[in-house]
Amino acid sequence: MAKHSLENSQCCLVYDDEKKEIFGQDRTDPYNDPAFYTKSKRGLAKAWNAMQTLWTVETSMHDALVICQAHKIRTHYWCMVD
């Protein structure tokens, strides 16, 4: 079991096989430092595969959240500066 990551200038995503969790961090807003993590476990591998397939240099954290919603994955979103 390992951690897998996708990174670009917009965001960073990390999939942890062991925890069955995806953590995402936005890189475009350093003042609020938005982030999210997944709360659902079922379907997470399929969502991660979709993220890998659709990943580009312009993929944003919002795009990752949309993929999670499409796969019925619940997420928690917050600003880490708060």
Secondary structure, 3 states (H helix, E strand, C coil): CCEEEEECCCEEEEEECCCCEEEEEECCCCCCCEEEEECCCCCHHHHHHHHHHHCCCCCCHHHHHHHHHHCCCCEEEEECCC
